[in-house]
Amino acid sequence: MNVGDFVRGVYKTGVYAGELMQVEQEKGRALVKVLAVLKHPMQGDLHNPKRS
């Protein structure tokens, strides 16, 4: 992946589309500017997702 590429990311219970802004290969992480929400996160306990 290169800076400027469009990516799809999953965080907890949501799915997001964004633009790759920065990549840190040695740490295994990336900075992404979120452009759209593809699947809204589930409502409920934000500290314990997927539990009712």
mmCIF entry with sequence, helices, sheets and N, C-alpha, C, O atoms, coordinates in Angstrom:
data_MODEL
# 
_entry.id   MODEL 
# 
_entity.id                         1 
_entity.type                       polymer 
_entity.pdbx_number_of_molecules   1 
# 
_entity_poly.entity_id                      1 
_entity_poly.type                           'polypeptide(L)' 
_entity_poly.nstd_linkage                   no 
_entity_poly.nstd_monomer                   no 
_entity_poly.pdbx_seq_one_letter_code       MNVGDFVRGVYKTGVYAGELMQVEQEKGRALVKVLAVLKHPMQGDLHNPKRS 
_entity_poly.pdbx_seq_one_letter_code_can   MNVGDFVRGVYKTGVYAGELMQVEQEKGRALVKVLAVLKHPMQGDLHNPKRS 
_entity_poly.pdbx_strand_id                 A 
# 
loop_
_entity_poly_seq.entity_id 
_entity_poly_seq.num 
_entity_poly_seq.mon_id 
_entity_poly_seq.hetero 
1 1  MET n 
1 2  ASN n 
1 3  VAL n 
1 4  GLY n 
1 5  ASP n 
1 6  PHE n 
1 7  VAL n 
1 8  ARG n 
1 9  GLY n 
1 10 VAL n 
1 11 TYR n 
1 12 LYS n 
1 13 THR n 
1 14 GLY n 
1 15 VAL n 
1 16 TYR n 
1 17 ALA n 
1 18 GLY n 
1 19 GLU n 
1 20 LEU n 
1 21 MET n 
1 22 GLN n 
1 23 VAL n 
1 24 GLU n 
1 25 GLN n 
1 26 GLU n 
1 27 LYS n 
1 28 GLY n 
1 29 ARG n 
1 30 ALA n 
1 31 LEU n 
1 32 VAL n 
1 33 LYS n 
1 34 VAL n 
1 35 LEU n 
1 36 ALA n 
1 37 VAL n 
1 38 LEU n 
1 39 LYS n 
1 40 HIS n 
1 41 PRO n 
1 42 MET n 
1 43 GLN n 
1 44 GLY n 
1 45 ASP n 
1 46 LEU n 
1 47 HIS n 
1 48 ASN n 
1 49 PRO n 
1 50 LYS n 
1 51 ARG n 
1 52 SER n 
# 
_struct_asym.id          A 
_struct_asym.entity_id   1 
# 
_struct_sheet.id               AA1 
_struct_sheet.type             ? 
_struct_sheet.number_strands   3 
_struct_sheet.details          ? 
# 
loop_
_struct_sheet_order.sheet_id 
_struct_sheet_order.range_id_1 
_struct_sheet_order.range_id_2 
_struct_sheet_order.offset 
_struct_sheet_order.sense 
AA1 1 2 ? anti-parallel 
AA1 2 3 ? anti-parallel 
# 
loop_
_struct_sheet_range.sheet_id 
_struct_sheet_range.id 
_struct_sheet_range.beg_label_comp_id 
_struct_sheet_range.beg_label_asym_id 
_struct_sheet_range.beg_label_seq_id 
_struct_sheet_range.pdbx_beg_PDB_ins_code 
_struct_sheet_range.end_label_comp_id 
_struct_sheet_range.end_label_asym_id 
_struct_sheet_range.end_label_seq_id 
_struct_sheet_range.pdbx_end_PDB_ins_code 
_struct_sheet_range.beg_auth_comp_id 
_struct_sheet_range.beg_auth_asym_id 
_struct_sheet_range.beg_auth_seq_id 
_struct_sheet_range.end_auth_comp_id 
_struct_sheet_range.end_auth_asym_id 
_struct_sheet_range.end_auth_seq_id 
AA1 1 PHE A 6  ? TYR A 11 ? PHE A 6  TYR A 11 
AA1 2 GLY A 14 ? GLU A 24 ? GLY A 14 GLU A 24 
AA1 3 ARG A 29 ? LYS A 39 ? ARG A 29 LYS A 39 
# 
loop_
_atom_site.group_PDB 
_atom_site.id 
_atom_site.type_symbol 
_atom_site.label_atom_id 
_atom_site.label_alt_id 
_atom_site.label_comp_id 
_atom_site.label_asym_id 
_atom_site.label_entity_id 
_atom_site.label_seq_id 
_atom_site.pdbx_PDB_ins_code 
_atom_site.Cartn_x 
_atom_site.Cartn_y 
_atom_site.Cartn_z 
_atom_site.occupancy 
_atom_site.B_iso_or_equiv 
_atom_site.pdbx_formal_charge 
_atom_site.auth_seq_id 
_atom_site.auth_comp_id 
_atom_site.auth_asym_id 
_atom_site.auth_atom_id 
_atom_site.pdbx_PDB_model_num 
ATOM 1   N N  . MET A 1 1  ? 0.845   -1.174 0.000  1.00 0.00 ? 1  MET A N  1 
ATOM 2   C CA . MET A 1 1  ? 0.000   0.000  0.000  1.00 0.00 ? 1  MET A CA 1 
ATOM 3   C C  . MET A 1 1  ? 0.894   1.241  0.000  1.00 0.00 ? 1  MET A C  1 
ATOM 4   O O  . MET A 1 1  ? 1.978   1.248  0.582  1.00 0.00 ? 1  MET A O  1 
ATOM 5   N N  . ASN A 1 2  ? 0.418   2.270  -0.655 1.00 0.00 ? 2  ASN A N  1 
ATOM 6   C CA . ASN A 1 2  ? 1.162   3.519  -0.748 1.00 0.00 ? 2  ASN A CA 1 
ATOM 7   C C  . ASN A 1 2  ? 0.315   4.679  -0.247 1.00 0.00 ? 2  ASN A C  1 
ATOM 8   O O  . ASN A 1 2  ? -0.914  4.628  -0.285 1.00 0.00 ? 2  ASN A O  1 
ATOM 9   N N  . VAL A 1 3  ? 0.987   5.723  0.221  1.00 0.00 ? 3  VAL A N  1 
ATOM 10  C CA . VAL A 1 3  ? 0.285   6.922  0.663  1.00 0.00 ? 3  VAL A CA 1 
ATOM 11  C C  . VAL A 1 3  ? -0.563  7.438  -0.499 1.00 0.00 ? 3  VAL A C  1 
ATOM 12  O O  . VAL A 1 3  ? -0.092  7.505  -1.634 1.00 0.00 ? 3  VAL A O  1 
ATOM 13  N N  . GLY A 1 4  ? -1.800  7.799  -0.214 1.00 0.00 ? 4  GLY A N  1 
ATOM 14  C CA . GLY A 1 4  ? -2.727  8.275  -1.241 1.00 0.00 ? 4  GLY A CA 1 
ATOM 15  C C  . GLY A 1 4  ? -3.699  7.215  -1.725 1.00 0.00 ? 4  GLY A C  1 
ATOM 16  O O  . GLY A 1 4  ? -4.699  7.541  -2.366 1.00 0.00 ? 4  GLY A O  1 
ATOM 17  N N  . ASP A 1 5  ? -3.421  5.946  -1.430 1.00 0.00 ? 5  ASP A N  1 
ATOM 18  C CA . ASP A 1 5  ? -4.331  4.863  -1.827 1.00 0.00 ? 5  ASP A CA 1 
ATOM 19  C C  . ASP A 1 5  ? -5.623  4.950  -1.019 1.00 0.00 ? 5  ASP A C  1 
ATOM 20  O O  . ASP A 1 5  ? -5.625  5.416  0.120  1.00 0.00 ? 5  ASP A O  1 
ATOM 21  N N  . PHE A 1 6  ? -6.710  4.499  -1.616 1.00 0.00 ? 6  PHE A N  1 
ATOM 22  C CA . PHE A 1 6  ? -7.974  4.412  -0.910 1.00 0.00 ? 6  PHE A CA 1 
ATOM 23  C C  . PHE A 1 6  ? -8.051  3.034  -0.267 1.00 0.00 ? 6  PHE A C  1 
ATOM 24  O O  . PHE A 1 6  ? -7.732  2.026  -0.898 1.00 0.00 ? 6  PHE A O  1 
ATOM 25  N N  . VAL A 1 7  ? -8.476  2.999  0.987  1.00 0.00 ? 7  VAL A N  1 
ATOM 26  C CA . VAL A 1 7  ? -8.491  1.747  1.744  1.00 0.00 ? 7  VAL A CA 1 
ATOM 27  C C  . VAL A 1 7  ? -9.838  1.557  2.427  1.00 0.00 ? 7  VAL A C  1 
ATOM 28  O O  . VAL A 1 7  ? -10.627 2.493  2.557  1.00 0.00 ? 7  VAL A O  1 
ATOM 29  N N  . ARG A 1 8  ? -10.082 0.326  2.860  1.00 0.00 ? 8  ARG A N  1 
ATOM 30  C CA . ARG A 1 8  ? -11.272 -0.020 3.634  1.00 0.00 ? 8  ARG A CA 1 
ATOM 31  C C  . ARG A 1 8  ? -10.777 -0.554 4.968  1.00 0.00 ? 8  ARG A C  1 
ATOM 32  O O  . ARG A 1 8  ? -9.899  -1.416 5.008  1.00 0.00 ? 8  ARG A O  1 
ATOM 33  N N  . GLY A 1 9  ? -11.335 -0.047 6.056  1.00 0.00 ? 9  GLY A N  1 
ATOM 34  C CA . GLY A 1 9  ? -10.880 -0.468 7.365  1.00 0.00 ? 9  GLY A CA 1 
ATOM 35  C C  . GLY A 1 9  ? -12.027 -0.869 8.261  1.00 0.00 ? 9  GLY A C  1 
ATOM 36  O O  . GLY A 1 9  ? -13.135 -0.343 8.153  1.00 0.00 ? 9  GLY A O  1 
ATOM 37  N N  . VAL A 1 10 ? -11.747 -1.815 9.155  1.00 0.00 ? 10 VAL A N  1 
ATOM 38  C CA . VAL A 1 10 ? -12.725 -2.282 10.128 1.00 0.00 ? 10 VAL A CA 1 
ATOM 39  C C  . VAL A 1 10 ? -12.215 -1.873 11.503 1.00 0.00 ? 10 VAL A C  1 
ATOM 40  O O  . VAL A 1 10 ? -11.061 -2.127 11.849 1.00 0.00 ? 10 VAL A O  1 
ATOM 41  N N  . TYR A 1 11 ? -13.086 -1.236 12.286 1.00 0.00 ? 11 TYR A N  1 
ATOM 42  C CA . TYR A 1 11 ? -12.737 -0.865 13.657 1.00 0.00 ? 11 TYR A CA 1 
ATOM 43  C C  . TYR A 1 11 ? -13.910 -1.205 14.547 1.00 0.00 ? 11 TYR A C  1 
ATOM 44  O O  . TYR A 1 11 ? -14.996 -0.642 14.405 1.00 0.00 ? 11 TYR A O  1 
ATOM 45  N N  . LYS A 1 12 ? -13.688 -2.132 15.469 1.00 0.00 ? 12 LYS A N  1 
ATOM 46  C CA . LYS A 1 12 ? -14.725 -2.670 16.346 1.00 0.00 ? 12 LYS A CA 1 
ATOM 47  C C  . LYS A 1 12 ? -15.892 -3.168 15.509 1.00 0.00 ? 12 LYS A C  1 
ATOM 48  O O  . LYS A 1 12 ? -15.731 -4.177 14.823 1.00 0.00 ? 12 LYS A O  1 
ATOM 49  N N  . THR A 1 13 ? -17.065 -2.524 15.521 1.00 0.00 ? 13 THR A N  1 
ATOM 50  C CA . THR A 1 13 ? -18.211 -3.052 14.781 1.00 0.00 ? 13 THR A CA 1 
ATOM 51  C C  . THR A 1 13 ? -18.553 -2.205 13.559 1.00 0.00 ? 13 THR A C  1 
ATOM 52  O O  . THR A 1 13 ? -19.607 -2.409 12.956 1.00 0.00 ? 13 THR A O  1 
ATOM 53  N N  . GLY A 1 14 ? -17.701 -1.268 13.177 1.00 0.00 ? 14 GLY A N  1 
ATOM 54  C CA . GLY A 1 14 ? -17.954 -0.417 12.018 1.00 0.00 ? 14 GLY A CA 1 
ATOM 55  C C  . GLY A 1 14 ? -16.984 -0.694 10.881 1.00 0.00 ? 14 GLY A C  1 
ATOM 56  O O  . GLY A 1 14 ? -15.901 -1.240 11.094 1.00 0.00 ? 14 GLY A O  1 
ATOM 57  N N  . VAL A 1 15 ? -17.381 -0.311 9.666  1.00 0.00 ? 15 VAL A N  1 
ATOM 58  C CA . VAL A 1 15 ? -16.526 -0.450 8.484  1.00 0.00 ? 15 VAL A CA 1 
ATOM 59  C C  . VAL A 1 15 ? -16.433 0.926  7.836  1.00 0.00 ? 15 VAL A C  1 
ATOM 60  O O  . VAL A 1 15 ? -17.442 1.610  7.662  1.00 0.00 ? 15 VAL A O  1 
ATOM 61  N N  . TYR A 1 16 ? -15.211 1.325  7.481  1.00 0.00 ? 16 TYR A N  1 
ATOM 62  C CA . TYR A 1 16 ? -14.968 2.684  7.001  1.00 0.00 ? 16 TYR A CA 1 
ATOM 63  C C  . TYR A 1 16 ? -14.154 2.679  5.714  1.00 0.00 ? 16 TYR A C  1 
ATOM 64  O O  . TYR A 1 16 ? -13.361 1.768  5.478  1.00 0.00 ? 16 TYR A O  1 
ATOM 65  N N  . ALA A 1 17 ? -14.353 3.708  4.875  1.00 0.00 ? 17 ALA A N  1 
ATOM 66  C CA . ALA A 1 17 ? -13.564 3.922  3.662  1.00 0.00 ? 17 ALA A CA 1 
ATOM 67  C C  . ALA A 1 17 ? -12.735 5.170  3.891  1.00 0.00 ? 17 ALA A C  1 
ATOM 68  O O  . ALA A 1 17 ? -13.227 6.162  4.428  1.00 0.00 ? 17 ALA A O  1 
ATOM 69  N N  . GLY A 1 18 ? -11.470 5.118  3.480  1.00 0.00 ? 18 GLY A N  1 
ATOM 70  C CA . GLY A 1 18 ? -10.621 6.274  3.719  1.00 0.00 ? 18 GLY A CA 1 
ATOM 71  C C  . GLY A 1 18 ? -9.436  6.340  2.794  1.00 0.00 ? 18 GLY A C  1 
ATOM 72  O O  . GLY A 1 18 ? -9.277  5.521  1.889  1.00 0.00 ? 18 GLY A O  1 
ATOM 73  N N  . GLU A 1 19 ? -8.597  7.344  3.044  1.00 0.00 ? 19 GLU A N  1 
ATOM 74  C CA . GLU A 1 19 ? -7.391  7.577  2.267  1.00 0.00 ? 19 GLU A CA 1 
ATOM 75  C C  . GLU A 1 19 ? -6.185  7.344  3.167  1.00 0.00 ? 19 GLU A C  1 
ATOM 76  O O  . GLU A 1 19 ? -6.136  7.849  4.289  1.00 0.00 ? 19 GLU A O  1 
ATOM 77  N N  . LEU A 1 20 ? -5.225  6.589  2.683  1.00 0.00 ? 20 LEU A N  1 
ATOM 78  C CA . LEU A 1 20 ? -4.018  6.298  3.438  1.00 0.00 ? 20 LEU A CA 1 
ATOM 79  C C  . LEU A 1 20 ? -3.126  7.533  3.475  1.00 0.00 ? 20 LEU A C  1 
ATOM 80  O O  . LEU A 1 20 ? -2.701  8.032  2.433  1.00 0.00 ? 20 LEU A O  1 
ATOM 81  N N  . MET A 1 21 ? -2.846  8.023  4.681  1.00 0.00 ? 21 MET A N  1 
ATOM 82  C CA . MET A 1 21 ? -2.073  9.254  4.845  1.00 0.00 ? 21 MET A CA 1 
ATOM 83  C C  . MET A 1 21 ? -0.620  8.989  5.221  1.00 0.00 ? 21 MET A C  1 
ATOM 84  O O  . MET A 1 21 ? 0.277   9.715  4.794  1.00 0.00 ? 21 MET A O  1 
ATOM 85  N N  . GLN A 1 22 ? -0.384  7.944  6.024  1.00 0.00 ? 22 GLN A N  1 
ATOM 86  C CA . GLN A 1 22 ? 0.971   7.661  6.510  1.00 0.00 ? 22 GLN A CA 1 
ATOM 87  C C  . GLN A 1 22 ? 1.067   6.188  6.851  1.00 0.00 ? 22 GLN A C  1 
ATOM 88  O O  . GLN A 1 22 ? 0.108   5.605  7.356  1.00 0.00 ? 22 GLN A O  1 
ATOM 89  N N  . VAL A 1 23 ? 2.221   5.572  6.581  1.00 0.00 ? 23 VAL A N  1 
ATOM 90  C CA . VAL A 1 23 ? 2.435   4.158  6.878  1.00 0.00 ? 23 VAL A CA 1 
ATOM 91  C C  . VAL A 1 23 ? 3.693   4.023  7.731  1.00 0.00 ? 23 VAL A C  1 
ATOM 92  O O  . VAL A 1 23 ? 4.738   4.580  7.396  1.00 0.00 ? 23 VAL A O  1 
ATOM 93  N N  . GLU A 1 24 ? 3.590   3.285  8.830  1.00 0.00 ? 24 GLU A N  1 
ATOM 94  C CA . GLU A 1 24 ? 4.733   2.975  9.692  1.00 0.00 ? 24 GLU A CA 1 
ATOM 95  C C  . GLU A 1 24 ? 4.966   1.473  9.621  1.00 0.00 ? 24 GLU A C  1 
ATOM 96  O O  . GLU A 1 24 ? 4.422   0.714  10.422 1.00 0.00 ? 24 GLU A O  1 
ATOM 97  N N  . GLN A 1 25 ? 5.779   1.049  8.656  1.00 0.00 ? 25 GLN A N  1 
ATOM 98  C CA . GLN A 1 25 ? 6.014   -0.379 8.397  1.00 0.00 ? 25 GLN A CA 1 
ATOM 99  C C  . GLN A 1 25 ? 6.561   -1.099 9.625  1.00 0.00 ? 25 GLN A C  1 
ATOM 100 O O  . GLN A 1 25 ? 6.100   -2.188 9.965  1.00 0.00 ? 25 GLN A O  1 
ATOM 101 N N  . GLU A 1 26 ? 7.549   -0.489 10.294 1.00 0.00 ? 26 GLU A N  1 
ATOM 102 C CA . GLU A 1 26 ? 8.195   -1.172 11.418 1.00 0.00 ? 26 GLU A CA 1 
ATOM 103 C C  . GLU A 1 26 ? 7.262   -1.366 12.609 1.00 0.00 ? 26 GLU A C  1 
ATOM 104 O O  . GLU A 1 26 ? 7.459   -2.290 13.398 1.00 0.00 ? 26 GLU A O  1 
ATOM 105 N N  . LYS A 1 27 ? 6.260   -0.520 12.752 1.00 0.00 ? 27 LYS A N  1 
ATOM 106 C CA . LYS A 1 27 ? 5.302   -0.651 13.854 1.00 0.00 ? 27 LYS A CA 1 
ATOM 107 C C  . LYS A 1 27 ? 4.022   -1.367 13.417 1.00 0.00 ? 27 LYS A C  1 
ATOM 108 O O  . LYS A 1 27 ? 3.199   -1.723 14.260 1.00 0.00 ? 27 LYS A O  1 
ATOM 109 N N  . GLY A 1 28 ? 3.846   -1.582 12.116 1.00 0.00 ? 28 GLY A N  1 
ATOM 110 C CA . GLY A 1 28 ? 2.684   -2.292 11.612 1.00 0.00 ? 28 GLY A CA 1 
ATOM 111 C C  . GLY A 1 28 ? 1.386   -1.514 11.724 1.00 0.00 ? 28 GLY A C  1 
ATOM 112 O O  . GLY A 1 28 ? 0.329   -2.100 11.956 1.00 0.00 ? 28 GLY A O  1 
ATOM 113 N N  . ARG A 1 29 ? 1.456   -0.194 11.560 1.00 0.00 ? 29 ARG A N  1 
ATOM 114 C CA . ARG A 1 29 ? 0.236   0.608  11.639 1.00 0.00 ? 29 ARG A CA 1 
ATOM 115 C C  . ARG A 1 29 ? 0.233   1.685  10.565 1.00 0.00 ? 29 ARG A C  1 
ATOM 116 O O  . ARG A 1 29 ? 1.246   1.959  9.922  1.00 0.00 ? 29 ARG A O  1 
ATOM 117 N N  . ALA A 1 30 ? -0.945  2.290  10.394 1.00 0.00 ? 30 ALA A N  1 
ATOM 118 C CA . ALA A 1 30 ? -1.116  3.308  9.359  1.00 0.00 ? 30 ALA A CA 1 
ATOM 119 C C  . ALA A 1 30 ? -2.066  4.388  9.848  1.00 0.00 ? 30 ALA A C  1 
ATOM 120 O O  . ALA A 1 30 ? -2.909  4.149  10.713 1.00 0.00 ? 30 ALA A O  1 
ATOM 121 N N  . LEU A 1 31 ? -1.918  5.580  9.281  1.00 0.00 ? 31 LEU A N  1 
ATOM 122 C CA . LEU A 1 31 ? -2.816  6.694  9.553  1.00 0.00 ? 31 LEU A CA 1 
ATOM 123 C C  . LEU A 1 31 ? -3.762  6.814  8.365  1.00 0.00 ? 31 LEU A C  1 
ATOM 124 O O  . LEU A 1 31 ? -3.322  6.919  7.220  1.00 0.00 ? 31 LEU A O  1 
ATOM 125 N N  . VAL A 1 32 ? -5.069  6.797  8.644  1.00 0.00 ? 32 VAL A N  1 
ATOM 126 C CA . VAL A 1 32 ? -6.083  6.823  7.583  1.00 0.00 ? 32 VAL A CA 1 
ATOM 127 C C  . VAL A 1 32 ? -7.039  7.975  7.831  1.00 0.00 ? 32 VAL A C  1 
ATOM 128 O O  . VAL A 1 32 ? -7.544  8.143  8.941  1.00 0.00 ? 32 VAL A O  1 
ATOM 129 N N  . LYS A 1 33 ? -7.290  8.772  6.794  1.00 0.00 ? 33 LYS A N  1 
ATOM 130 C CA . LYS A 1 33 ? -8.306  9.823  6.869  1.00 0.00 ? 33 LYS A CA 1 
ATOM 131 C C  . LYS A 1 33 ? -9.618  9.209  6.426  1.00 0.00 ? 33 LYS A C  1 
ATOM 132 O O  . LYS A 1 33 ? -9.762  8.800  5.274  1.00 0.00 ? 33 LYS A O  1 
ATOM 133 N N  . VAL A 1 34 ? -10.588 9.144  7.349  1.00 0.00 ? 34 VAL A N  1 
ATOM 134 C CA . VAL A 1 34 ? -11.876 8.512  7.060  1.00 0.00 ? 34 VAL A CA 1 
ATOM 135 C C  . VAL A 1 34 ? -12.697 9.434  6.165  1.00 0.00 ? 34 VAL A C  1 
ATOM 136 O O  . VAL A 1 34 ? -12.884 10.612 6.468  1.00 0.00 ? 34 VAL A O  1 
ATOM 137 N N  . LEU A 1 35 ? -13.185 8.876  5.056  1.00 0.00 ? 35 LEU A N  1 
ATOM 138 C CA . LEU A 1 35 ? -13.984 9.630  4.090  1.00 0.00 ? 35 LEU A CA 1 
ATOM 139 C C  . LEU A 1 35 ? -15.457 9.235  4.113  1.00 0.00 ? 35 LEU A C  1 
ATOM 140 O O  . LEU A 1 35 ? -16.325 10.036 3.765  1.00 0.00 ? 35 LEU A O  1 
ATOM 141 N N  . ALA A 1 36 ? -15.738 8.003  4.523  1.00 0.00 ? 36 ALA A N  1 
ATOM 142 C CA . ALA A 1 36 ? -17.124 7.536  4.536  1.00 0.00 ? 36 ALA A CA 1 
ATOM 143 C C  . ALA A 1 36 ? -17.289 6.372  5.504  1.00 0.00 ? 36 ALA A C  1 
ATOM 144 O O  . ALA A 1 36 ? -16.345 5.630  5.777  1.00 0.00 ? 36 ALA A O  1 
ATOM 145 N N  . VAL A 1 37 ? -18.502 6.231  6.015  1.00 0.00 ? 37 VAL A N  1 
ATOM 146 C CA . VAL A 1 37 ? -18.860 5.090  6.864  1.00 0.00 ? 37 VAL A CA 1 
ATOM 147 C C  . VAL A 1 37 ? -19.616 4.109  5.977  1.00 0.00 ? 37 VAL A C  1 
ATOM 148 O O  . VAL A 1 37 ? -20.672 4.442  5.439  1.00 0.00 ? 37 VAL A O  1 
ATOM 149 N N  . LEU A 1 38 ? -19.078 2.900  5.822  1.00 0.00 ? 38 LEU A N  1 
ATOM 150 C CA . LEU A 1 38 ? -19.728 1.884  4.984  1.00 0.00 ? 38 LEU A CA 1 
ATOM 151 C C  . LEU A 1 38 ? -20.729 1.067  5.788  1.00 0.00 ? 38 LEU A C  1 
ATOM 152 O O  . LEU A 1 38 ? -21.762 0.656  5.260  1.00 0.00 ? 38 LEU A O  1 
ATOM 153 N N  . LYS A 1 39 ? -20.430 0.831  7.059  1.00 0.00 ? 39 LYS A N  1 
ATOM 154 C CA . LYS A 1 39 ? -21.347 0.130  7.958  1.00 0.00 ? 39 LYS A CA 1 
ATOM 155 C C  . LYS A 1 39 ? -21.234 0.817  9.308  1.00 0.00 ? 39 LYS A C  1 
ATOM 156 O O  . LYS A 1 39 ? -20.163 0.852  9.915  1.00 0.00 ? 39 LYS A O  1 
ATOM 157 N N  . HIS A 1 40 ? -22.344 1.358  9.767  1.00 0.00 ? 40 HIS A N  1 
ATOM 158 C CA . HIS A 1 40 ? -22.350 2.071  11.042 1.00 0.00 ? 40 HIS A CA 1 
ATOM 159 C C  . HIS A 1 40 ? -22.106 1.105  12.196 1.00 0.00 ? 40 HIS A C  1 
ATOM 160 O O  . HIS A 1 40 ? -22.568 -0.035 12.165 1.00 0.00 ? 40 HIS A O  1 
ATOM 161 N N  . PRO A 1 41 ? -21.381 1.561  13.211 1.00 0.00 ? 41 PRO A N  1 
ATOM 162 C CA . PRO A 1 41 ? -21.146 0.712  14.387 1.00 0.00 ? 41 PRO A CA 1 
ATOM 163 C C  . PRO A 1 41 ? -22.464 0.363  15.079 1.00 0.00 ? 41 PRO A C  1 
ATOM 164 O O  . PRO A 1 41 ? -23.434 1.119  15.022 1.00 0.00 ? 41 PRO A O  1 
ATOM 165 N N  . MET A 1 42 ? -22.474 -0.797 15.729 1.00 0.00 ? 42 MET A N  1 
ATOM 166 C CA . MET A 1 42 ? -23.663 -1.205 16.482 1.00 0.00 ? 42 MET A CA 1 
ATOM 167 C C  . MET A 1 42 ? -23.818 -0.306 17.697 1.00 0.00 ? 42 MET A C  1 
ATOM 168 O O  . MET A 1 42 ? -22.829 0.124  18.291 1.00 0.00 ? 42 MET A O  1 
ATOM 169 N N  . GLN A 1 43 ? -25.054 -0.026 18.061 1.00 0.00 ? 43 GLN A N  1 
ATOM 170 C CA . GLN A 1 43 ? -25.317 0.762  19.267 1.00 0.00 ? 43 GLN A CA 1 
ATOM 171 C C  . GLN A 1 43 ? -25.206 -0.137 20.485 1.00 0.00 ? 43 GLN A C  1 
ATOM 172 O O  . GLN A 1 43 ? -25.329 -1.358 20.386 1.00 0.00 ? 43 GLN A O  1 
ATOM 173 N N  . GLY A 1 44 ? -24.976 0.468  21.609 1.00 0.00 ? 44 GLY A N  1 
ATOM 174 C CA . GLY A 1 44 ? -24.920 -0.303 22.842 1.00 0.00 ? 44 GLY A CA 1 
ATOM 175 C C  . GLY A 1 44 ? -23.755 0.129  23.693 1.00 0.00 ? 44 GLY A C  1 
ATOM 176 O O  . GLY A 1 44 ? -23.319 1.278  23.634 1.00 0.00 ? 44 GLY A O  1 
ATOM 177 N N  . ASP A 1 45 ? -23.259 -0.780 24.473 1.00 0.00 ? 45 ASP A N  1 
ATOM 178 C CA . ASP A 1 45 ? -22.160 -0.512 25.385 1.00 0.00 ? 45 ASP A CA 1 
ATOM 179 C C  . ASP A 1 45 ? -20.877 -0.324 24.578 1.00 0.00 ? 45 ASP A C  1 
ATOM 180 O O  . ASP A 1 45 ? -20.357 -1.286 24.014 1.00 0.00 ? 45 ASP A O  1 
ATOM 181 N N  . LEU A 1 46 ? -20.366 0.897  24.519 1.00 0.00 ? 46 LEU A N  1 
ATOM 182 C CA . LEU A 1 46 ? -19.189 1.189  23.710 1.00 0.00 ? 46 LEU A CA 1 
ATOM 183 C C  . LEU A 1 46 ? -17.921 0.533  24.250 1.00 0.00 ? 46 LEU A C  1 
ATOM 184 O O  . LEU A 1 46 ? -16.963 0.318  23.506 1.00 0.00 ? 46 LEU A O  1 
ATOM 185 N N  . HIS A 1 47 ? -17.916 0.214  25.549 1.00 0.00 ? 47 HIS A N  1 
ATOM 186 C CA . HIS A 1 47 ? -16.734 -0.377 26.148 1.00 0.00 ? 47 HIS A CA 1 
ATOM 187 C C  . HIS A 1 47 ? -16.698 -1.894 26.020 1.00 0.00 ? 47 HIS A C  1 
ATOM 188 O O  . HIS A 1 47 ? -15.645 -2.514 26.168 1.00 0.00 ? 47 HIS A O  1 
ATOM 189 N N  . ASN A 1 48 ? -17.842 -2.477 25.747 1.00 0.00 ? 48 ASN A N  1 
ATOM 190 C CA . ASN A 1 48 ? -17.947 -3.933 25.591 1.00 0.00 ? 48 ASN A CA 1 
ATOM 191 C C  . ASN A 1 48 ? -18.797 -4.258 24.371 1.00 0.00 ? 48 ASN A C  1 
ATOM 192 O O  . ASN A 1 48 ? -19.923 -4.735 24.514 1.00 0.00 ? 48 ASN A O  1 
ATOM 193 N N  . PRO A 1 49 ? -18.266 -4.003 23.147 1.00 0.00 ? 49 PRO A N  1 
ATOM 194 C CA . PRO A 1 49 ? -19.069 -4.256 21.954 1.00 0.00 ? 49 PRO A CA 1 
ATOM 195 C C  . PRO A 1 49 ? -19.415 -5.726 21.782 1.00 0.00 ? 49 PRO A C  1 
ATOM 196 O O  . PRO A 1 49 ? -18.725 -6.599 22.307 1.00 0.00 ? 49 PRO A O  1 
ATOM 197 N N  . LYS A 1 50 ? -20.468 -5.992 21.057 1.00 0.00 ? 50 LYS A N  1 
ATOM 198 C CA . LYS A 1 50 ? -20.957 -7.334 20.745 1.00 0.00 ? 50 LYS A CA 1 
ATOM 199 C C  . LYS A 1 50 ? -21.520 -8.064 21.957 1.00 0.00 ? 50 LYS A C  1 
ATOM 200 O O  . LYS A 1 50 ? -21.742 -9.274 21.904 1.00 0.00 ? 50 LYS A O  1 
ATOM 201 N N  . ARG A 1 51 ? -21.755 -7.332 23.062 1.00 0.00 ? 51 ARG A N  1 
ATOM 202 C CA . ARG A 1 51 ? -22.423 -7.911 24.234 1.00 0.00 ? 51 ARG A CA 1 
ATOM 203 C C  . ARG A 1 51 ? -23.638 -7.073 24.550 1.00 0.00 ? 51 ARG A C  1 
ATOM 204 O O  . ARG A 1 51 ? -23.593 -5.847 24.441 1.00 0.00 ? 51 ARG A O  1 
ATOM 205 N N  . SER A 1 52 ? -24.729 -7.717 24.941 1.00 0.00 ? 52 SER A N  1 
ATOM 206 C CA . SER A 1 52 ? -25.912 -6.946 25.306 1.00 0.00 ? 52 SER A CA 1 
ATOM 207 C C  . SER A 1 52 ? -26.059 -6.880 26.804 1.00 0.00 ? 52 SER A C  1 
ATOM 208 O O  . SER A 1 52 ? -27.002 -6.269 27.306 1.00 0.00 ? 52 SER A O  1 
# 
